[in-house]
């Protein structure tokens, strides 16, 4: 009887694929193990075993697997169930979830190797120059890789050349699978076996009297062994003996020293744990904690709404401690990598090496190690802190998920698929593990707050800041009036400058918020009005002064700053609008004595980018920090007494149904960075429209009023939480084809759902990376079955793809679009 396995391939295919295995392989393989399988003409993929059976596929001949890659499962059954839910709910395939979930080092892919065809007679005169270069290289080297060929002929696309060489029988292609993950091995040394006895040791030291450097190394080894109980690293011995590796190598070659390797994780905690240091909770935190524990008894997802600086993190720490004492795992989700940097230190003080970190700034090797530690259920991975991708880790005994700053848009993935929302996916994961979920925020999203109002979620609130510090004093400055009276200095009002001066004089720090990076969003010619545009996207290029560049923030296309206008040749170029770079420059000019730092996407590249800026601000090496929305997300700076918001209108006037909710959240969060210790902080908001309803609600910290108003509007216009939304995006490089295809699809949607379909409509930026975009919104009311609606949309897509003319148009689904 023939055995088969069904596998998940990391490609966007709806169905599982079936492969042939021997009975021994069938007995050994379990769901969640990786196998390398051939797919298509010559490609080899890493697939994941889903199930084994004895039914042959009807439509195609099952191929044999290439090789087994694991000793045991690296993905468990709960994960597979969770992936299936994500695929169904967010209208994508399990293969796409698989590709997104696993660190890329696990997804081995074959690499094309180029070999010389030994059997063929080659007529060298028949070869073109670039073909001859490859042929010549193969005379000296038996195998070439594609990137090596590209370097030889100095071209990016070498496939046409390789195809010509295959036709002429000069080369053969072979697919080879390669492992990306390499464990970190640390070199250690000890005294050779022959010199362990005192007698031999004496002889050795006598024989080394003429080699003082070697003698010094042996003596240093004894000293290190006497002071440290740990094995001795080669690097430690090198430093202690002030000698070179070459001398140590000589001793190893003589077998006087013995070298050995120990496998170590790349990220290790080597501090002290002070568990007694858990802060005692105040009465408000105690009350919140007992409310949360009560709700957990009823198996309810619970919302903790605590004003900024109310000490929510201490409540989380207490819950994590209770969770790990029962031997279960805890996951702490954060929206922004900047936040993890600050929290890691705090959690490690309490829990030491039980804390693991998982996010995209960690390299792939480090992420594989965290994954393996969780599979092995090591104590060092009992608490995981990370961004949204840590949701996919192979937890087997999850007891608690904390989603901090749950209102944040960063929890939603936009590209590529799966376009999931980490908060919602976390709630489902917790249900599968029968564990508890806590959502925390000072400004919860409307959907979450509505769920707590209707009793679906548990709810508790902390209304006072820790230490009874008063909420910051808010002041709104009318910059329209100030501009008219010519009282602005650059982009700063007199009032804001006055407050910055006072704050700096008393030795306190200032945060300035401007939600746009770069120097200026537009460079314009004063003579003819021309402004440089991106050739690939429908946006103007943003001027970045520090690189003297014009950059596109969508596709990263960049050109050097032009000396004169490209259209009319005039040199009268001027900038319009302003970003963080310009604010930083103005501050340098206005306060030459102050140290100014900037925190945006340009300054936080690299693994330790965030850490460097946050640490220098915490240690008061900077007086003023200018930044984008990265600054708003729960960071805790003890000495900040003033927050300045440069232009609140850019947030309020954004063309999106969530603009007002987002503005309230962002302004409240950034204001919450002020006055977090003893003294009451101050917030100054600059606006051209100071009487805007949202600004009033922010200044009085009236979340409930904002909630009521926004909920009423959403119900009127059928937006979430009253209705569900699926956004369908069409993408194609041909403008006319896109228009025709999106119209056809929308007609099908209107026939099925009537007036609840909006569009197709071009978005504000209608072309990105040379692809035109069109959006359609499908609104689903509470009476309709969401699953049924999705099935109907998929049915329309099938008919759509059956039309050859439309097949090349990409259709992208974004469920619960935010």
N, C-alpha and C positions, 0 to 999 in steps of 0.2 A: 504494500500500500504506500503510495507516494505522499510525502509530507509537504505542506506549503506554509508560508508565513505571509501575513498582510503587513505592509510597511507604510509609514508616513514618509513621504519625500519632501525635502525643504523647498518645494516649488509650488506655485499657485494652481494646484489641481484639485478638483472636487473630490475625486475618489482615492481610495487606498489602492496600492499596487500589490500584486501577488507574485512571490518568488518561490522557486523550488528549493527544498533543503533535504539533506539526508536525515535518517531517523536519529542518528547521534546528535546532529545539529539541532533537530527539533526538540530533543530532550534537554539540551543545554540552554537553548535560547528562551528568554523570558521577556514579556512585554517591558519596554523601556530600555532594552539593550540596543546598541548601535551596530549596524552591519553596513559594509560597503557593497553597493549594488550597481550593476551596469544599467544605464538608462539611455534610451535613444541609440544613435549609431555607435558612439564611442565613449560617451561621458560616463564617469563613475561618480556616484553621489553617496553621501552618508545618509542612511535611512534609519528610522527608528522602528523597532519591532512593535506592532500593535497587537497582533494575536496570531496563534498558529492553528491550523486546521488541515483537513485532508481533501478539500474540494478544489478541483482544478478550475482555473478561470475559463469561461466559455468563449470569450471573444479573442483572446491572444494566447500564444504559447508562453508559459511561464519560464523565465530565464533562471539560471542558478545564481546564488549570491556570490560575491567576489571574495569577501572575507568577513570574519566576526571581529569586531573592534573592542569589545568590552568583556570583562570577566563576570560582571554583574550589572543589574539595571542602574542607569544613571538618571532615569526619570521614573517616577512612581505612578501608581494607578490614579491617585487623586489628581495629580497634575494632568494626566491624559483627559480625565473628566472635565477639568477646568478649561483646558485648551479647546475641547469640543464646545463647551458653553460659549467661550469667547468667539469661536469661529461662527457659531450659529447666530449669536446675538449681534455681532458686529459685521455680519454678512461678508465674511472672508473664508479662506480655507484653512484646515488644520495645518497644512504644509507651511503656510505663511506664519502661523502662530509658532510652529516648531522652529522656523528659521529665526524668528525674533527672540524666542525664549532662551535658546542655548547660546552660551558664549561662542563666538565664531571659531575658536580653536577646536571645538568639538565637531564642527561641520567640515570634516576633511573633504577636500575636493581634489579630483585628479588634476595633475598638471601635465600639459602636453610636452613630451620630450621629442626632440628631433634627432634621428639617427641616420647614418650613411647607409644607403642601399648597397650592401656588399656584392650582390649578384649582378648588378647592372653595369654595363660598359658606358662610361660617360664621355661624350664628345665635348671637350672643354671649349672649343670654339663656338659651340652652339649656345653657350651660357651668356646671359647679359652680365654687366658689371656687378650689380648687387647680388645676383645669383651666384656668381663666381666667388664673391667674398664669403658667402655661407659655405659653399663647397670646400673652399680652402680651409676654413676654420675647422670643418669636420675631418680634415686630413690629420690635424694635430690633436683633436679632442673627439672622443667617441660619441659624446652626448651633448646636445645644446638645449637650453630652455628657451621659451619664447622671448622672455625679456632680454636674454643674452643676444639673441638674433637681432632684436630691435636695436641694441647698443652697437652691434657690428655694422649694420647698414644705416644707422642713425635715422631711423624712421619709427613713428609710433605704430602705424598699422602695417604689420608684416605679413598678414594673411595672404594677400595677392601673390607675393613673392614665393611663399611656401607652397601655395597651390600650383604655381608654375613649375616648381621643382618636383612636386609629386607627379605632375603630368609627364615630366621628362625622366621619371624613374630615378632621380638623383637621391631623394631622401625617403625615409619612412617615418610615420608618426606613431608614437606609443603613448598611452595614458598611464601615468604613475601616480599612486596615491601617496600623500605625504602627511606626516603628523606635525601639527603646528605647535602643540603644547610641549614644552620641555621643562621637566622639574628642575628646581634650583638645587644644585648640589654644592655644599660648602666644604672647602678643603680643611681637614684637621691633621695634626701630627701628634705622634707619641714616640717614645723611645723604642727602638727596634727590639725584637724578642731576644736577640743574642746579648743585649746589654742590660737586661733587667736585674741580674745578680750584681752584688756590690763589687765582687772580685773583678768581673769583666768591666765594670764601670770605671774602676780605678785605672785599669790598663788603658781604657779608652781616653780618659782625661790626660794621662801621661803622654799617650801618643799624639795628642792634639796640642802639646805645648808649643810646637812650631807653627801651628795654624790658629793664631789668636782669634780670628773671626769665627771659625767653627767652634772653638772652645767657648766663646762668648754666647753663641746660640744655645749650646747645651746647658750652660749655667742659667741663661734666661728661662729656658724651658722648665728647669727645676723650680725657679722662683715663681713662675706662673702657676705651676702645679701646686705649690705650697699655699699660695694666696687664693686660688680659685678651685672650686670643686668641679667646675664645668670642663668639658673637653677643650683643648687649646686649638684655636684657628691658626692657620698659616699666617694670615694677615696680622694677628695679635703678636705672634712670635717675631715676625719681621719688625714690628714697631718697637717691641720691648728690647730687642737685641741691637736695634739701630743698624741692621745689616740688610743685604739685598736678598731677593728671592733666589738668585743664582747660587748663593752660598748654601741656602737651605736645600736647594735641589741637589747640590753635590753630596750633602749628608744623606739625602734620601737615596741617591744612586748607590752610595757606599753601604746602604742598609743599616746605617747607624740610627737614622730616624725612619719611621714608617708612616706613610701617608694614607689617609682613608677619607671617605666622603660621607656626609650625612645629608639626607634630603630635608630641606627647610622650606617653610612658606615664605613668600616674598614680603608679606606684611605681617609683622609680629609686634605684640605689645610687650614692652619690657619695663613697665612702671610698677608702682605699688598700688594695691587696692586698699581703699580705706572705707570699708562698708559702714563703719560707725558714722561716717560723714554724711549719711542721708539726711537732708534737711528735714527738720520737723515741720509738719504742715500747719498752717494757721487755720482758724475756725472755718473760714470760707472754703478752703481747699479740703478740709476734713469732710465738710457737708457734701461737697461735690463728689468726693471719693465714695462716700456711703451711698449717694444717689446712683452713681455708676454701678456699684456692686449690686445694688437692688435690681437695676434694670438688667444686668447680666444674668441674674437668677431667672429672669423671665425670657432669657435667650434673645434679648432685643439689641439691635445695633443702637449705639447710644451717641448722642451729640453733646459735647462739652463746649458751651459757649462762654469763653472767659475773656474779659476785656484785655487789651494788650498789656503785657507785663503783670498779669495776675498770678503767674506762677503755674501755668498749665503743665510745663515740663516736669515739675516736682510730682504732680499727680500721676503723670505718665510713668515716671521712674518707680513710684510706689506700686503701680499696677504691674509693671514689668517684673519687679522683685517678687510679687506674689505669684506671678505666672511661672517664673523659672524655679521657684521653690517647690512647685508641684512637678518639676522635671519636664515641663513643656517648653516649646520654642516661642519666641516673640519676634514680631516683625514691626519695625518702626519706619513708616513711609513718609518721606519728605518731598516737597515739590521741586526743590532747588538744591543743586550740589553745594552751593555756597553755605546753605544751612547745615548740611551734614558736617562740614569742616568744623563749625562751632560746637555742634552737639557731640561729636565723637569724643572730644576731650572730656566733656561733662559725664558722658555715660561710662567712659573707661575709668574715671575716678571711682565710680560706684561698683562697676562690674568687671573691670580689668579685661583679661583676654577673652572673656565670654562674648565680647562684642566684635562682630565682623562687619565690614563695610563693603557695599556693592553698588557701584554706579559707573557711568561711562568714562569718567576721567581716570579710572583704574585701568591698567592695561589688561589685555586679554589673558595673560598668564596668571595675573593676580585674581581675576574673576573665576578662572577655572579652579584655582585653589579653594576659594570660598565655596564654590559649588561642590567640590569633592568632600570638603569638611562637613557640609550639611548632609550629603549622601551618607557619609560614615557616622553621622550623628555625634560629631566630636563636641566636647563642651565649649571649645573655642568658637563655635558658631551657633551658640544657643540664642543669642540676640543678634538680629541682623538689622542694620540701619542703612537705608539706601533710597535711591530715587525709584521711579515707577517700575523699572525693569526688574527690581528685586522681588517683585510679585511672582516671578516665574521660577524662583529657586525651588529645589526639590525637598520642601518641608515634609516631614513624615509625622510630626507630632506638634502641630501649631496650636498654641493656646490663646494667643492674643495678637490682634493686628491694630496698630495705632496709625491713623491717617491724620497727620498734623497739617494745619493750614488747608483743610479739605476743600475750601472754595477755589483753590488755585487752578487756573487754566493749564498750568504745566503738567498736571496729572493726565491730561488728554494727549494721546499720541496722534499726530496728524499724518505723518508719512514715515515709512511705508506702512502697509497693512501689517498687523491688525491695528485698526484705528480705535483702540480701546480707551476707556477711562479707568485709571488705576483705582480710583475710589470705589466705583461700582463693581469692578472685577474683584477688588479686595473683599467686599461684602459677600460676594458669591463664594470666594475661596474659603472664607471663615465658616460659611454654612457647610461646605463640604467637609471641613475639618472639625465641625461642631465646636468652633472656638468663638471667642468674643471679639467684637469690633468696636473701637472707639474713634469717633470723628471729632477732631478738635479745631476750633477757629474762633477768632474774635468777631469775624464777619462771615457767618456761614452762607453757603450758596442758597438761593431761594428754594431750590428743590429739597435740600436737606432740612432746612428750617420748616418747610411746609410738611415734610414727613414727620417731624417731631411734633408739630401742631396737631396733626391728625391722629397722633398716637401710634403711628407705625414704628417710630424710633423712640427710644428713651431720651430724656432731656435733662440737663442740669446746667446751672449758670454760676459763674463767679463774677460778681459785679464790682469788686474792688481790686485795685492793684496791690501787689505784694508790699507789705510794710505800710499799707494805707496811704501810699503816695497819691496825690491828686492827679486826675487825668490832665493832659497838657492843655494849656490855654490856647484857644484857636483865634486867629485874627485873619480876616479876609481883606486883601488890599485891592482896590480898584485901579488896575494899571491903565485902563482906558483914560481915566481922568488924569492920572500921573503923566501919561504920554502927551496928552493935550497941553498940559501945563509945562511940558519939557522938563520934568523932574526925574526922569529915569536916567540912571548911569548904566549904559549898555543895556542889559536885560534885567537890571536890579532896580527895585523901587527904593525910595529913600528910607522907608520904614524897615525893609529887610536889611539894608546896609547898616542902619542904626543898630539893629538887634545883633547882627553878626559882630560888629565892633564891640558891643557890650559883652557878648558871650566870650569872645577871644580875650578881652581884657581880664576877665576873672578866671582865665585858664581852663575854660570848658570847650567842648567840641561842637562842631556844626555839621549837619548833613544837608546837602542841597540835592533835590530830586528833579531830574529832567528826563522824561521818558523817550529820549531819542539819542542814539549814539552818533558819533561823527562830529564834524565842525558845523556844517550847514547842509540842509537837505537839497538846496538848489543853488547852482551857480548860474547867474543870468547876465547876459550882455545888456548894458544900459542903452546901447545905440539901437540894436535891432530886436532885443527881447528874446534872442535864442538862448536856450539852456541845454547843455549836453544830456542826451538820453542814452539809456542802455540799449545796445543793438538787439539784445535777446529778450528783454522784458519791457512792458509799457510803464516804465518809471524813469524819473530823472535820476542822474547819478549823484550820490551824496559825497560832499567834499570832506576828506579826512586830512587834517592839516599835518598830523605828526608824520605821515608818509608822503605828503604832498601828492595825494592821489584823489581821483574821483572813483568811487566804488558803487557797485550795485549791491544792495542788501538782500537781493533775492537769488542772484546766480553767481555773485562774487566777481563778475566782470570788472576789470579796473583799467584805468588809463592814467598817465601822468597828468598833473594839473596843466591846463593849457595857458600859454602866455597871452594869447589873443583869441577872440571869438572865431570859431570854426566857420561860422556862416558869413560874417561880414569883415572879418580881419581886424576889427576894432579892439583896442586893449582895455576898454572900459568894462571889465568884468566885476560883478558884485555878487555878494552872497545873500540869500533870502532864508529866513528861519534860523534856528540855532539848535545845536546838539550839545552833548556833555563836554566835548573838547573846547567849544567856544566859551561855555560857562567857566570851565577850568582856567582858560586863558584870562578871562575878565577878572576872575578872583585873584590870579597872580598879580595883575596890574593894580587892582584896588587894595589888596592886602599883601604888599611885597614881603612883609615879615612872616606871614603865616605859611605853614607847610600844607600844600593842597594835594590830595590824591584823587584818583578817578577809578571808579569800578563799573565797567561795562563789558560787553562781549569782547572788545578789542584788548582790554588789559587783563582779562582772566583766562587767556588761552594757556594751555599746558596744565599739567596735573596739580601743581601747587600754586596756580595763579590766584585762586580765591583766598587760600590760606595766607599767602604773603600779605595781601592787602588788608584782610580782616585782622590779622595779628598786629600789623603796624598801627592800625587804627585803635585797636584795643589797648595797645601799650603806649598810646598817646604820642606816637612819633609823628602823626598827622594831626593838624588842627581842623581841617575842613575836608570832608569826603563828598565828592560829586558822584552821582550814580544814576543808573536807570532802575527799572523795577526790581532788579536783583536785591536792592537795598531794603525792599519793603517786607521781605518774607521772614518775619520772626527772628531776625538777628538781635542779639542782646549786647548793646554797648552801654557801659555804666556811666560814662562821663558826657553823654550827648545831652545838651540842654536846649538846642534850637534845631528845628527842622524847617527848611525853606522849600516850598513847592513853586517852581519857576512859572509854570503855565498849566493851570488846571483845565483850561478849555480844550486842549488837544485830546484829553481823555473823554470829556463830556460830549464832544461833537463827532465821535467816531460812528460810522454808519453800521450799527449792529444793535439788535434788540437787547443785548446785555450791557450796552455802553454805560447806562446809569448805575446798574448794580456793580459793574466792574469799577467805575470811578469811585463809588462809595467805599468799596473794599480797599482799593489801592490807596486812596487818600487817608483812610482810617489807619491802615497798616503802616504807612510811612510816617504818619503823625505819631503812632505808637512807639517809634524809636526814641522819642524825646522824653527826658525826665524820668528815667527808670529806677533811680535810687531814692535819695531823700527829697531833692528839690523839685518843685513843679516845673515841667518843661514848657516850651512855647513853640507854637507852630504858626508859620505865616504862609498863607495861600495867596498867590498872585493870580488874578483872573480879570478878564475883560467883561465878565458877566457875574459880578459878585452877589447878585440876588437870585442866582439859580437855586432851585429847590434842593438839589443834591448837596450843594455847598453848605446850605443852611443845616441840613440833616447831619453832615459830617461835623460841622462846628459844634452842634449840640450833642453829638454822638448818639443820635436817635435811630438805631437800627430798626426798631419796630415800625416806626412811621415809614421808613424807606421800604420795608417789606410789604406793608399794606398797599402802598401806592403802586409799587412795581407789580405786585400780584394782581391787582385790579386791572392794570394795563395789559398784562399778559393774558388774562382771561378774556378781555375784550378782543384781542387780536390773535387769539389761539396759539400762544407760545408756551413753552414749558414754564412751570410744572403742570399747567392745565392740560396741555397737549404734548404728545411726543413728536420729535422732528427727525426726519431722515433727509440728509442733504446728499443729492446725487450730483457729482461733478463730471462733466464731459471734457475730454482733452484731445486736441489734435493740432497738427501744425498747419493744416489747410482750413482757413477761415470759413469758406463756403460749405465745405463738407461738414464741419462742426455745427454750423447753424442748422443745416438740413437734418443731420442726425439727431441733434437735441430736440428739434421740433417734433420729429417722428416719435421719439421716446416719450415726450411730454404728452402727446395726443393719447398714446396708450395709457399713460398714468391718469389722464383726465377721464378717459372712458371708465377706468376702474374706480377712481376715488372722487370724481366730480370736482367741486370747487376748492378742495383742500390741497391743490397743487399750485405752487407759485413758480413762475418762470416758464421757459429758460431765460436767464438773465446773465449779462456779463458782470463779473465782480468788479470792484474799484480798480484792481490791477488785472487786466483782462488777458495779458500774455506774459508767461513766465518761462524762461529758457526756451524761447521760440515755439512754445506750445500755447495755443489759444485755449481759454477756459470758459465754460458756461455752467451755471449752477441752476439746479431745480430743487425746491423744497417741498417735501411731502409732509403734511401735518396729520397726525393720527390722534383722534379724540379718545376719551376714556372708554367709550362704548365699543370701539373697534378692537379686534384682536391684533396685537402687534405682529405675532408670528404669521397670521394669515396675510397681513399687508406685505410682509417681507416675501412670502411665497409668491404673491401676485407680482411683485416687482421683479423677482427672479424669472417668472414666466415671461414677462414682457421682454426682459433682457435676452432670453433664449430666442424669441422671434426676431429681436433686433440683430443678434449675431448671425442669424440665418441669412440676412441681406448682405451680400458680398461687399457692396459699396460702403456699408457702415462698419464692417468688421474691424477696421484699423482704428476706430475711435475708442479711446479708453474710457471705461465707465468706472467711477470710483464712488463707493458708498461710505458715508460718514453718519453712523447711527448716533443719536443723541448729540447732534452737532452743537458745539459750544464755541 
